[in-house]
């Protein structure tokens, strides 16, 4: 992942980096891996909930007025 710094705006670059990592799910995945074992039933529930959220986001973008 790459973020360019324009001038001396390091704070802006850090903000952009955080936003990109959050959007890609890097931090969330890292935390899940560090917590160790996840029960299969919990994993299925989490995947189902993530799927629902993704579908809602797609549907929200398809709204035509």
N, C-alpha and C positions, 0 to 999 in steps of 0.2 A: 504494500500500500504506500502511496506516495502523496505528499502534500507539499506544495511549493510555498516558499515564504517570499512575499513581495515587500521590498524595503526592509524595515525593521519591525514588521508587524508579526511578531512571534506569537502573541496571544491569539490572534486571528487564525494562525496556522494550527495552533493547538486545538482551538475550538473546531476547526474544520476536520482535524484528525479524529477527534472524539466523535463527531457526528458521523463520519464515514465508518468508524469501527462499530458504532452502535447500530447503524443501518445494516451493516453486514452481519451483525450478530456475533462478532468475534468475542466481545466481553462476556456475553451471556453463555456462549459455548464454553469458554475458558472456565467460568465459575462452575458450570455443570460438571466439567471434567475433574475439577479439583475437589468437588464434594464426594467423589467416589461412586459407589454402586447406586444405581437407580432401579427400583423394582420394575419388572416388565409392565405391570398394570399402571404404575405411575407414568412410565414412559409413553404408553399408549394414550393415556389421558392427556398428557402434555402435547403430544403430536396432534391429537384430535383438536384440542383447543387452539393450537397454532394454525391449523388448517382453517378453522372457523374464522379466525382473525384475518387470515390472508384472503379468504373468500369475501368477507365484508369489505375489505379495502378495495378489492377489484370491483365489487358491485357499486361501491360508493363512487368510483371513477367512471362507471358506465352510465350514470344518471344523465338523462337528456331532458332539457327543459324546452 
